[in-house]
Amino acid sequence: MHSVGLVLHPQRDSAEAVEAVLSWAKDRDISVYGNASELTRLNCAAMPLSEEELGRRVDLLVSLGGDGTMLRAMRLADRQRAPVLGVNLGKLGFLAEVDVPDLSTALTAIDAKAFTIEPRLAIDAWFGDRQVTAFNDVAVVRVPGNPSAVVSVNVSEQPFVSYAADAVIVATPTGSTAYSFSAGGPIVQPAVEALLVTPAAPHSAYNRGFVLSVTETVELAMLPTSGRLAVEVDGLVEGYTEPGDTVTMRARPQAAKVVRLGRTTFYQRARRKLRLTDSAEIPAAFVDGNGGSAADGSADGMFQLANPLTHRDGEGPADLRPPG
């Protein structure tokens, strides 16, 4: 490894993590780069680059923050060779792999190629004259004060189902534990190549989502009775639609690469960070927090049910906003 790029949370104090990267890199004659606009608030030796150059020039991108920062780093790594290491800065980041105290050890392992790559699927979407890319989800969301999202979902140019809902979400497996999950969608292992369509608060007897192959195109067509809708891309509003407009989406597998060091599995992270609980009919003595038997000597007990965290930087359940 010859170069490392830093992607910083816009507000959290990342000085300790940045210093850990710089100190590790100095001992190995490895160059450290960062976004020019982000480095202005830190007095550090990282060399400034534009975002486009950062994704293109480095061997590894290090995301310092939460899941929102990680998603931004994945967009920088999109179509580039550099994998992304997620470093959690004090919150329950779902996508992060390590905490700050373990950062130097993680970088040493990556430099020794003692890691695996977890490819992440992206969604490319087109609406109006815009093209956008999401790693979590693309959603059409009711604007406050406007009628519901009345949307026909067409698969490979064939009408499939229509929803009247607060929102219709098209998610990647990465995004299955974010907005789609809070709307009742399933948890999907990130290596699965599929798209999920999930309605949020549908106003009809049919309230189920469905799963699409990555070879299929999905189109959201706003029907005449639909209100004005916000188009959210990874939680950020990128534009609006009116009745008669369409949003066309296609999956793009292996768009970005995430570093995994083998310390935990996806299912362990999902159970812990989504605070999944077991059936009330199963005695707590039978199941511990890792899904094993209490007879194994594990005494963590069951997790209590709680609201899931979204893949956005913030305080957690407070970020789960009902659309509208």
C-alpha positions as CSV (number, residue, x, y, z in Angstrom):
1,M,0.0,0.0,0.0
2,H,1.4,3.4,-1.0
3,S,-1.4,5.9,-0.2
4,V,-4.4,6.3,2.1
5,G,-7.3,8.8,1.7
6,L,-9.3,10.2,4.6
7,V,-13.0,10.9,4.5
8,L,-14.1,12.9,7.6
9,H,-17.4,13.3,9.3
10,P,-18.5,17.0,8.9
11,Q,-18.9,17.7,12.6
12,R,-17.5,15.0,14.9
13,D,-14.0,15.4,16.4
14,S,-11.8,13.1,14.2
15,A,-8.4,14.5,15.3
16,E,-7.4,11.4,17.3
17,A,-8.3,9.1,14.4
18,V,-6.5,11.3,11.9
19,E,-3.4,11.4,14.0
20,A,-3.5,7.6,14.4
21,V,-3.5,7.3,10.6
22,L,-0.8,9.8,10.1
23,S,1.5,8.3,12.7
24,W,1.0,4.8,11.3
25,A,1.7,6.0,7.7
26,K,4.8,8.0,8.6
27,D,6.5,4.9,10.0
28,R,5.9,3.2,6.6
29,D,6.5,6.0,4.2
30,I,2.9,5.9,3.1
31,S,1.2,9.1,1.8
32,V,-2.0,10.4,3.4
33,Y,-4.5,12.5,1.5
34,G,-7.7,14.1,2.4
35,N,-10.5,16.3,0.9
36,A,-9.1,19.8,0.7
37,S,-12.3,21.4,2.1
38,E,-12.3,18.9,5.1
39,L,-8.7,19.3,6.0
40,T,-9.0,23.1,6.6
41,R,-10.5,22.5,10.1
42,L,-7.6,20.1,11.1
43,N,-4.0,21.1,11.6
44,C,-2.5,17.9,10.1
45,A,0.0,16.8,7.6
46,A,-2.4,15.1,5.2
47,M,-2.1,16.4,1.6
48,P,-5.2,18.0,0.1
49,L,-7.0,16.6,-3.0
50,S,-10.3,17.2,-4.7
51,E,-13.0,14.5,-4.0
52,E,-12.6,13.2,-7.6
53,E,-8.9,12.9,-7.2
54,L,-9.2,11.3,-3.8
55,G,-11.3,8.4,-5.0
56,R,-9.1,7.9,-8.0
57,R,-5.5,8.2,-6.6
58,V,-5.4,6.3,-3.3
59,D,-5.0,2.6,-2.4
60,L,-7.4,2.7,0.6
61,L,-10.1,5.1,1.7
62,V,-10.6,5.4,5.4
63,S,-14.0,6.7,6.5
64,L,-13.9,8.4,9.9
65,G,-17.4,9.0,11.3
66,G,-20.7,7.1,11.1
67,D,-22.7,5.4,8.4
68,G,-23.4,8.6,6.5
69,T,-19.7,9.2,6.2
70,M,-19.2,5.6,5.1
71,L,-21.8,6.0,2.4
72,R,-20.0,9.1,1.1
73,A,-16.7,7.2,1.1
74,M,-18.4,4.4,-0.9
75,R,-19.6,6.9,-3.5
76,L,-16.0,8.2,-3.8
77,A,-14.8,4.6,-4.2
78,D,-17.5,3.9,-6.8
79,R,-15.9,2.5,-10.0
80,Q,-12.4,2.9,-8.4
81,R,-9.9,0.4,-7.2
82,A,-9.6,1.5,-3.6
83,P,-11.6,-0.4,-0.9
84,V,-13.2,1.4,2.1
85,L,-12.4,0.9,5.8
86,G,-15.1,2.2,8.1
87,V,-13.9,3.6,11.4
88,N,-16.6,4.3,14.0
89,L,-16.3,7.6,15.9
90,G,-18.4,7.1,19.0
91,K,-21.7,6.1,17.6
92,L,-23.2,2.7,16.7
93,G,-22.1,2.8,13.1
94,F,-23.6,-0.3,11.3
95,L,-21.2,-0.2,8.4
96,A,-18.0,0.5,10.3
97,E,-15.5,-2.3,10.9
98,V,-13.3,-0.9,13.7
99,D,-13.2,1.7,16.5
100,V,-10.4,4.3,16.8
101,P,-8.2,2.3,19.4
102,D,-8.0,-0.6,16.8
103,L,-7.2,1.6,13.8
104,S,-3.5,1.1,13.7
105,T,-3.8,-2.7,14.0
106,A,-6.4,-2.7,11.3
107,L,-4.2,-0.7,8.9
108,T,-1.3,-3.1,9.5
109,A,-3.5,-6.0,8.7
110,I,-4.7,-4.4,5.5
111,D,-1.1,-3.5,4.5
112,A,-0.3,-7.2,5.0
113,K,-3.3,-8.1,2.9
114,A,-4.9,-9.9,5.8
115,F,-8.4,-8.9,5.0
116,T,-11.4,-9.7,2.8
117,I,-13.4,-7.6,0.4
118,E,-17.2,-7.3,0.7
119,P,-18.6,-6.0,-2.6
120,R,-21.5,-3.6,-2.3
121,L,-24.2,-3.1,-4.9
122,A,-25.3,0.4,-6.0
123,I,-28.5,1.7,-7.6
124,D,-28.2,4.0,-10.6
125,A,-31.4,6.1,-10.9
126,W,-32.6,8.6,-13.6
127,F,-35.4,11.2,-13.2
128,G,-35.9,14.4,-15.2
129,D,-32.5,15.3,-16.4
130,R,-30.7,13.9,-13.3
131,Q,-28.7,10.7,-12.8
132,V,-27.9,9.8,-9.2
133,T,-26.3,6.8,-7.5
134,A,-27.3,5.3,-4.1
135,F,-25.7,2.6,-1.9
136,N,-28.6,2.5,0.6
137,D,-31.8,3.4,-1.2
138,V,-33.8,5.6,-3.5
139,A,-37.2,6.6,-2.2
140,V,-40.1,8.7,-3.4
141,V,-41.5,10.4,-0.3
142,R,-44.7,12.3,0.3
143,V,-44.0,16.0,0.9
144,P,-45.7,17.5,4.0
145,G,-49.0,19.1,3.1
146,N,-49.3,17.2,-0.2
147,P,-51.3,14.0,-1.1
148,S,-49.9,10.5,-0.7
149,A,-47.3,8.9,-2.9
150,V,-49.5,7.1,-5.5
151,V,-47.0,5.0,-7.5
152,S,-47.1,2.3,-10.1
153,V,-44.1,-0.1,-9.8
154,N,-43.1,-1.4,-13.2
155,V,-40.6,-4.2,-13.6
156,S,-38.7,-4.5,-16.9
157,E,-41.4,-2.3,-18.5
158,Q,-44.2,-4.5,-17.2
159,P,-46.7,-3.1,-14.6
160,F,-46.5,-5.1,-11.4
161,V,-48.2,-3.4,-8.4
162,S,-49.3,0.1,-7.4
163,Y,-49.1,1.6,-4.0
164,A,-50.7,4.5,-2.2
165,A,-48.3,5.1,0.7
166,D,-46.2,7.7,2.5
167,A,-43.2,6.5,0.5
168,V,-42.0,3.8,-1.8
169,I,-38.4,2.7,-1.2
170,V,-36.1,0.8,-3.5
171,A,-33.2,-0.5,-1.4
172,T,-30.0,-2.4,-1.9
173,P,-29.0,-5.2,0.5
174,T,-26.8,-2.6,2.3
175,G,-29.9,-0.4,2.7
176,S,-32.1,-3.3,3.8
177,T,-31.2,-2.4,7.5
178,A,-32.0,1.3,7.0
179,Y,-35.2,3.0,5.8
180,S,-36.6,-0.2,4.2
181,F,-36.2,-2.0,7.5
182,S,-38.1,0.7,9.4
183,A,-40.9,0.4,6.9
184,G,-41.2,-3.4,7.5
185,G,-38.8,-4.7,4.8
186,P,-36.6,-7.8,5.4
187,I,-32.9,-7.9,6.4
188,V,-30.8,-9.0,3.5
189,Q,-27.1,-10.1,3.7
190,P,-24.9,-7.6,1.8
191,A,-23.5,-10.2,-0.6
192,V,-26.9,-11.0,-2.0
193,E,-27.4,-9.3,-5.4
194,A,-31.0,-8.1,-5.4
195,L,-33.2,-5.0,-5.0
196,L,-35.9,-4.6,-2.4
197,V,-39.1,-2.6,-3.0
198,T,-40.9,-1.6,0.2
199,P,-43.9,0.7,0.7
200,A,-43.9,2.8,3.9
201,A,-47.3,3.1,5.6
202,P,-49.3,1.9,2.6
203,H,-52.9,2.9,2.5
204,S,-54.3,-0.3,1.2
205,A,-55.0,-3.9,2.1
206,Y,-52.0,-5.0,0.0
207,N,-49.0,-3.8,2.0
208,R,-46.2,-6.2,1.0
209,G,-42.9,-5.4,-0.6
210,F,-41.0,-7.7,-3.0
211,V,-37.5,-8.6,-4.1
212,L,-36.1,-8.1,-7.7
213,S,-33.3,-9.6,-9.6
214,V,-30.4,-7.3,-10.4
215,T,-30.9,-8.0,-14.1
216,E,-34.3,-6.3,-14.0
217,T,-35.1,-2.5,-14.3
218,V,-37.5,-1.0,-11.9
219,E,-39.5,2.1,-12.7
220,L,-41.6,4.2,-10.3
221,A,-44.3,6.0,-12.2
222,M,-46.2,8.7,-10.3
223,L,-49.9,8.3,-11.0
224,P,-52.3,11.2,-11.7
225,T,-53.6,11.3,-8.1
226,S,-50.1,11.3,-6.5
227,G,-48.9,14.4,-4.6
228,R,-45.6,16.1,-5.2
229,L,-42.9,13.7,-4.0
230,A,-39.3,14.2,-2.8
231,V,-36.7,11.9,-4.3
232,E,-34.4,10.9,-1.5
233,V,-31.1,9.3,-2.4
234,D,-29.4,7.7,0.7
235,G,-31.5,10.0,2.9
236,L,-30.7,13.2,1.0
237,V,-33.3,15.0,-1.1
238,E,-32.0,15.2,-4.7
239,G,-35.1,16.5,-6.4
240,Y,-38.9,16.3,-6.7
241,T,-41.4,14.6,-8.9
242,E,-44.9,15.5,-10.0
243,P,-47.8,13.3,-11.3
244,G,-46.8,11.8,-14.6
245,D,-43.0,11.7,-13.8
246,T,-41.0,8.5,-13.5
247,V,-37.9,7.4,-11.7
248,T,-36.0,4.6,-13.4
249,M,-33.5,2.4,-11.6
250,R,-31.1,-0.3,-12.3
251,A,-28.8,-2.3,-9.9
252,R,-25.1,-2.2,-10.5
253,P,-23.3,-5.0,-8.6
254,Q,-19.8,-4.6,-7.1
255,A,-19.8,-0.9,-7.4
256,A,-17.7,-0.4,-4.2
257,K,-15.6,-2.6,-2.0
258,V,-15.8,-2.6,1.8
259,V,-12.9,-4.0,4.0
260,R,-13.8,-6.8,6.4
261,L,-11.2,-8.1,8.9
262,G,-13.2,-11.1,10.1
263,R,-13.8,-9.9,13.6
264,T,-17.6,-10.1,13.4
265,T,-20.2,-11.5,11.0
266,F,-23.0,-9.5,9.4
267,Y,-25.5,-11.4,11.5
268,Q,-23.7,-10.6,14.7
269,R,-23.6,-6.9,13.8
270,A,-27.2,-6.9,12.7
271,R,-28.4,-8.6,15.9
272,R,-26.4,-6.3,18.2
273,K,-26.9,-2.9,16.4
274,L,-30.5,-3.4,15.4
275,R,-31.2,-4.8,18.9
276,L,-33.1,-7.8,17.5
277,T,-35.1,-9.8,20.0
278,D,-36.3,-13.4,20.0
279,S,-39.9,-14.6,20.2
280,A,-41.6,-14.1,23.5
281,E,-42.5,-17.8,23.5
282,I,-38.8,-18.8,23.7
283,P,-37.5,-18.7,27.3
284,A,-34.6,-16.3,27.7
285,A,-32.5,-19.1,29.2
286,F,-32.5,-20.9,25.8
287,V,-31.0,-18.0,23.8
288,D,-28.2,-15.6,24.5
289,G,-27.4,-12.4,22.6
290,N,-25.4,-14.3,20.0
291,G,-28.1,-16.8,19.2
292,G,-26.3,-19.6,21.2
293,S,-27.5,-21.6,24.2
294,A,-27.2,-20.3,27.7
295,A,-25.7,-23.7,28.6
296,D,-22.6,-22.6,26.5
297,G,-21.7,-20.3,29.4
298,S,-23.0,-17.2,27.5
299,A,-25.0,-15.1,29.9
300,D,-25.7,-12.0,27.9
301,G,-29.5,-12.7,27.7
302,M,-31.8,-11.6,25.0
303,F,-31.7,-8.1,23.5
304,Q,-34.7,-5.9,24.1
305,L,-36.7,-4.7,21.1
306,A,-35.8,-1.1,20.1
307,N,-36.1,1.1,17.0
308,P,-33.5,0.3,14.4
309,L,-30.7,2.7,13.5
310,T,-30.6,4.1,10.0
311,H,-27.5,4.4,7.9
312,R,-27.2,8.1,8.6
313,D,-25.0,10.0,11.0
314,G,-27.0,11.2,14.1
315,E,-28.3,10.1,17.4
316,G,-30.0,6.9,16.4
317,P,-33.8,6.3,16.7
318,A,-34.5,10.0,16.6
319,D,-33.3,10.0,13.0
320,L,-36.2,7.6,12.0
321,R,-38.6,10.0,10.6
322,P,-41.9,9.0,9.1
323,P,-42.0,10.5,5.6
324,G,-44.3,13.4,5.5
